[in-house]
Amino acid sequence: MRMKIAVLPGDGIGREVIQAAMRVLYATSEESGHKVLAEHADVGWTAVDQYGEALPPATRDICRRSEAILFGAVGLPDRDKTLPQDQRPERVALLELRKGLFANLRHIVMPAGLAHRCPLKNELITNGIDILIIRELTGGLYYGQPQGITGQAPSRRAVDTMAYSEHEIRRILKVGFESARKRRKKLASVDKANILATSQLWRETAVAMGQEYPDVHLEHIYVDNAAMQLLRRPSDFDVLVTENTFGDILSDEASMLAGSIGLVPSACLGEPDAQGSSATPFYEPIHGSAPDIAGRDKANPVGAILTVAMMLNHTFGLAKEARAIETATFAVLNEGQYLTGDLGGAAACSEVAEAIIERLRV
């Protein structure tokens, strides 16, 4: 198989973790006989400095003609403050590249060897943690209209509108049900149906769809309770599906159950439109650019490496190769010899990648 991938390292530690992830991808493709056709492009402040914009036309073109986008991170807090909110690289680049991709999958796994890094008591995690959070990505509070700030200080007024159509709800719930069916057959649908009209429609739709998936156990849970239960009984959860804002918050909370936000991969997926075309699937680790450690070979590459595994699985259908990367990665983490600083170790980013590649070749 030939895999056409747009590689966008971006800012801060994006370059280091993507370089490590690509080394693992090349090693995997060599072992399995597949060919990686990678085109690198600038994005974020790297692109602003060279082309005057965060997402230049050349980068857009590379992404359009690729089968998947592998993304590092964008944004530099000190420089971001110099621009209006709607012109900052994170907003410009991410919103454009994710356009048309409605399902954000974030996979949180606590490696057994890193249980001591989990902030919860041992008795709460004895059965391990393996949670797939599916976040709706194109609707809800982030995109509803009207939106904005009006008036003059000190009497300004701000409005953000949460809006969802039944179609948007059904398609993300379908991803949730189908994912649960392939895993442990448990789906938690997160809403705020006791308060919000959008959540009432969400729950009604989930109940109706549940009849189409009798093999999947469906649990309804309010978002505030979900935040508590993730800390109280994390091992009970299999797949969570939720609205955009709720999913953003809950997935960041859940990432710390794994021991570090640096361990968590994600995928943004869509579906063909009426003309049969679709946006390019977008893959990125969920951590940010971490400029304080950029260029020092200290970043944790695991999130980016596991993101490559998600890409192989979801876009290219290479489940065996994806499992090989995951198995090698968790073996290295469980052994504990090559851990970066966020996990209490002293290994370099490049050393972790090399250890995982060695595991792949065993």
Legacy VTK file of the C-alpha trace (Angstrom):
# vtk DataFile Version 3.0
C-alpha trace
ASCII
DATASET POLYDATA
POINTS 362 float
0.000 0.000 0.000
1.087 3.560 -0.772
0.143 6.089 1.920
0.014 9.774 0.916
0.450 11.814 4.083
0.704 15.562 4.648
3.138 16.093 7.519
2.681 19.390 9.381
4.995 19.585 12.427
4.055 23.186 13.265
5.388 25.029 16.299
7.217 24.267 19.541
7.630 20.576 20.291
5.541 19.721 17.238
8.697 19.277 15.190
10.317 16.893 17.649
7.326 14.653 18.307
6.374 14.443 14.632
9.942 13.566 13.684
9.845 10.760 16.267
6.436 9.570 15.051
7.593 9.526 11.437
10.613 7.425 12.375
8.260 4.875 13.916
5.972 5.023 10.881
8.844 4.420 8.470
10.096 1.517 10.588
6.623 -0.018 10.623
6.173 0.403 6.870
9.553 -1.206 6.208
8.599 -4.227 8.310
5.211 -4.618 6.591
6.162 -3.730 3.019
4.071 -0.543 2.731
5.324 2.737 1.261
5.014 6.121 2.938
4.714 9.106 0.593
5.140 12.057 2.933
5.011 15.729 1.974
6.116 18.165 4.656
4.579 21.625 4.941
4.704 24.675 7.204
1.849 25.703 9.473
1.408 27.991 12.470
4.023 30.575 13.395
6.570 28.689 11.309
4.432 29.543 8.285
3.695 33.094 9.454
7.407 33.834 9.666
8.063 32.483 6.179
4.875 33.235 4.242
3.016 35.813 6.312
0.075 33.524 7.159
-0.524 30.527 9.408
-1.966 28.302 6.692
-0.419 29.259 3.336
-1.844 28.069 -0.020
0.993 25.582 -0.557
0.133 23.848 2.729
-3.560 23.762 1.856
-2.759 22.170 -1.504
-0.593 19.474 0.062
-3.346 18.651 2.562
-6.012 18.476 -0.169
-4.072 15.976 -2.265
-3.112 13.782 0.712
-5.040 10.893 2.236
-4.265 11.950 5.818
-2.785 14.881 7.720
-0.306 14.240 10.546
-0.166 17.382 12.664
2.139 18.387 15.515
1.061 21.566 17.315
0.557 25.276 16.635
0.593 28.360 18.764
3.170 30.213 20.844
1.471 31.959 23.803
3.745 34.996 23.906
3.370 35.640 20.186
-0.311 34.664 20.045
-1.102 37.617 22.323
0.075 40.014 19.622
-2.797 39.033 17.297
-6.589 39.317 17.482
-8.283 36.073 18.572
-9.575 35.219 15.092
-6.116 35.631 13.514
-4.118 33.442 15.855
-2.463 30.409 14.236
-4.262 27.838 16.364
-7.661 29.169 15.355
-6.807 29.820 11.696
-5.011 26.550 10.982
-7.015 24.107 13.066
-10.462 25.396 12.123
-9.639 25.331 8.428
-7.956 21.925 8.374
-10.689 20.320 10.484
-13.524 21.790 8.413
-15.931 19.006 7.471
-14.505 16.592 10.039
-17.199 16.041 12.643
-15.880 13.217 14.867
-12.928 13.725 17.193
-11.687 10.452 18.715
-9.397 10.617 21.747
-8.085 7.342 23.159
-7.032 7.328 26.810
-5.138 4.258 28.034
-3.293 3.967 31.325
-0.219 1.766 30.854
-0.028 -0.758 33.705
3.566 0.206 34.393
2.564 3.822 34.901
-0.277 3.256 37.350
1.749 5.145 39.957
1.524 8.253 37.722
-2.278 8.196 37.763
-3.571 10.713 40.334
-6.266 8.298 41.563
-6.019 5.800 44.406
-4.872 2.305 43.450
-8.181 0.689 44.362
-9.942 2.817 41.721
-7.743 1.692 38.836
-7.068 -1.992 39.550
-9.022 -2.956 36.414
-7.071 -0.554 34.220
-8.259 2.404 32.133
-9.069 2.216 28.413
-11.531 4.902 27.318
-12.408 6.164 23.852
-13.945 9.646 23.969
-15.845 10.680 20.843
-16.414 14.418 20.642
-18.687 16.105 18.115
-16.471 18.621 16.374
-18.434 20.922 14.065
-21.487 22.073 16.015
-22.563 23.008 19.501
-21.420 25.959 21.559
-18.246 26.642 19.564
-20.022 27.274 16.270
-23.631 28.251 17.025
-24.942 31.619 15.868
-25.454 34.325 17.056
-22.042 34.682 18.631
-19.966 37.639 19.747
-19.593 40.652 22.042
-21.731 43.752 21.625
-22.050 47.130 23.352
-19.583 49.359 25.114
-17.812 48.888 28.455
-18.956 48.663 31.186
-22.204 47.380 29.685
-20.953 44.922 27.081
-22.850 41.710 26.433
-21.444 38.415 25.157
-23.425 35.647 23.469
-22.509 32.083 22.534
-25.248 29.869 21.137
-25.414 26.082 21.427
-27.197 24.612 18.427
-27.552 21.087 17.014
-29.605 19.474 14.279
-30.902 15.940 14.594
-28.702 14.967 11.643
-25.563 16.190 13.437
-26.511 14.293 16.570
-27.344 11.067 14.741
-24.072 10.937 12.810
-21.877 11.385 15.897
-23.952 8.903 17.900
-23.536 6.417 15.067
-19.757 6.718 15.434
-20.211 6.090 19.154
-22.399 3.026 18.750
-20.235 1.535 15.997
-17.060 2.101 18.033
-18.589 0.534 21.144
-19.695 -2.471 19.096
-16.032 -3.065 18.120
-14.801 -2.687 21.717
-16.490 -3.729 24.982
-20.028 -2.875 23.830
-20.641 -0.102 26.380
-21.582 3.438 25.342
-22.019 6.389 27.686
-23.918 9.249 26.052
-23.057 12.509 27.829
-25.529 15.400 27.862
-27.231 18.001 30.083
-30.797 17.009 29.246
-32.194 18.332 32.523
-31.345 21.898 31.430
-30.482 22.246 27.733
-32.855 21.849 24.781
-29.994 20.602 22.600
-29.298 17.886 25.163
-32.946 16.912 25.295
-32.880 16.340 21.543
-29.540 14.536 21.960
-30.971 12.137 24.556
-34.160 11.459 22.617
-32.076 10.640 19.562
-29.734 8.409 21.563
-32.653 6.476 23.045
-34.148 5.890 19.604
-30.818 4.842 18.090
-30.140 2.518 20.992
-32.897 0.261 19.674
-30.830 -0.194 16.506
-27.894 -1.476 18.580
-29.398 -3.974 21.055
-25.956 -5.514 21.639
-24.558 -2.210 22.996
-25.321 -1.202 26.588
-26.334 2.471 26.507
-25.867 4.669 29.582
-27.083 8.279 29.777
-25.078 10.558 32.018
-25.152 14.287 32.721
-21.888 16.044 31.875
-21.229 17.242 35.442
-21.787 13.720 36.739
-19.569 12.349 33.963
-16.729 14.574 35.157
-17.126 13.107 38.644
-17.558 9.485 37.546
-14.403 9.598 35.413
-12.547 10.061 38.703
-14.733 7.719 40.754
-15.034 4.700 38.436
-12.818 5.234 35.353
-12.453 1.503 34.652
-16.194 1.199 34.022
-16.114 3.422 30.950
-15.578 2.078 27.447
-16.803 4.661 24.892
-18.119 8.147 25.702
-19.877 10.252 23.062
-20.647 13.893 23.661
-21.165 17.439 22.442
-18.263 19.608 21.296
-17.595 21.690 24.421
-18.348 18.865 26.857
-15.994 16.567 24.943
-13.189 19.107 24.913
-13.330 19.449 28.706
-13.870 15.786 29.584
-11.114 14.489 27.297
-8.540 16.830 28.847
-9.636 15.690 32.298
-9.441 12.041 31.267
-5.998 12.485 29.710
-4.496 12.830 33.188
-5.837 9.393 34.112
-3.246 7.996 31.706
-0.463 9.753 33.602
0.266 12.614 31.191
-1.415 14.566 28.427
1.655 13.652 26.378
0.373 10.078 26.027
-2.935 10.820 24.317
-3.517 10.565 20.545
-6.488 11.817 18.570
-8.154 11.558 15.173
-10.606 13.908 13.439
-12.766 12.049 10.923
-15.595 12.890 8.538
-17.716 11.242 5.894
-18.220 11.742 2.136
-20.601 14.534 1.151
-23.334 14.326 -1.487
-20.684 14.597 -4.218
-18.641 11.783 -2.718
-15.755 13.991 -1.583
-14.646 14.450 2.013
-12.202 16.486 4.058
-8.779 14.987 4.654
-8.665 13.013 7.945
-6.659 14.918 10.529
-4.465 13.298 13.193
-2.686 15.010 16.090
-1.560 14.364 19.670
-3.729 16.412 22.019
-0.890 18.222 23.813
0.110 21.742 22.834
3.306 23.287 21.534
5.066 23.492 24.957
7.582 26.158 23.849
9.362 26.029 27.221
10.915 22.658 26.300
10.954 22.994 22.506
14.226 22.155 20.781
15.653 20.389 23.833
14.725 16.788 22.941
12.639 16.569 26.124
9.132 16.239 24.680
7.089 13.079 25.111
6.576 11.577 21.607
4.144 8.851 22.699
0.978 10.813 21.891
2.257 11.483 18.367
3.384 7.869 17.901
0.012 6.503 19.016
-1.612 9.060 16.709
0.228 7.385 13.823
-1.290 4.080 14.957
-4.757 5.653 14.822
-4.014 6.939 11.317
-2.944 3.502 10.090
-6.082 1.963 11.559
-8.758 4.488 10.589
-7.559 5.871 7.250
-5.488 3.070 5.774
-7.189 0.029 7.298
-3.883 -1.364 8.570
-5.126 -2.716 11.897
-2.260 -5.198 12.269
0.371 -2.500 11.834
-1.499 -0.164 14.188
-1.584 -2.866 16.867
2.132 -3.482 16.393
2.903 0.181 17.148
0.590 0.215 20.166
2.043 -3.029 21.528
5.632 -1.806 21.124
4.819 1.587 22.645
3.073 0.215 25.734
5.824 -2.369 26.204
8.400 0.441 26.392
6.224 2.448 28.781
5.589 -0.544 31.027
9.284 -1.423 31.214
9.934 2.084 32.518
13.481 2.452 31.235
12.717 5.074 28.609
10.364 7.650 30.094
10.396 11.381 29.441
10.330 14.007 32.194
6.539 14.321 32.325
6.443 10.643 33.350
9.150 10.972 35.980
11.998 9.786 33.741
14.969 11.407 32.055
14.875 9.886 28.568
15.074 12.079 25.490
12.293 12.246 22.936
14.558 10.611 20.348
15.520 7.820 22.774
11.891 6.893 23.374
11.293 6.667 19.622
14.371 4.485 19.164
13.294 2.159 21.988
9.881 1.715 20.371
11.468 1.018 16.979
13.700 -1.624 18.563
10.607 -3.235 20.050
8.922 -3.261 16.642
11.842 -5.209 15.210
11.811 -7.925 17.865
LINES 1 363
362 0 1 2 3 4 5 6 7 8 9 10 11 12 13 14 15 16 17 18 19 20 21 22 23 24 25 26 27 28 29 30 31 32 33 34 35 36 37 38 39 40 41 42 43 44 45 46 47 48 49 50 51 52 53 54 55 56 57 58 59 60 61 62 63 64 65 66 67 68 69 70 71 72 73 74 75 76 77 78 79 80 81 82 83 84 85 86 87 88 89 90 91 92 93 94 95 96 97 98 99 100 101 102 103 104 105 106 107 108 109 110 111 112 113 114 115 116 117 118 119 120 121 122 123 124 125 126 127 128 129 130 131 132 133 134 135 136 137 138 139 140 141 142 143 144 145 146 147 148 149 150 151 152 153 154 155 156 157 158 159 160 161 162 163 164 165 166 167 168 169 170 171 172 173 174 175 176 177 178 179 180 181 182 183 184 185 186 187 188 189 190 191 192 193 194 195 196 197 198 199 200 201 202 203 204 205 206 207 208 209 210 211 212 213 214 215 216 217 218 219 220 221 222 223 224 225 226 227 228 229 230 231 232 233 234 235 236 237 238 239 240 241 242 243 244 245 246 247 248 249 250 251 252 253 254 255 256 257 258 259 260 261 262 263 264 265 266 267 268 269 270 271 272 273 274 275 276 277 278 279 280 281 282 283 284 285 286 287 288 289 290 291 292 293 294 295 296 297 298 299 300 301 302 303 304 305 306 307 308 309 310 311 312 313 314 315 316 317 318 319 320 321 322 323 324 325 326 327 328 329 330 331 332 333 334 335 336 337 338 339 340 341 342 343 344 345 346 347 348 349 350 351 352 353 354 355 356 357 358 359 360 361
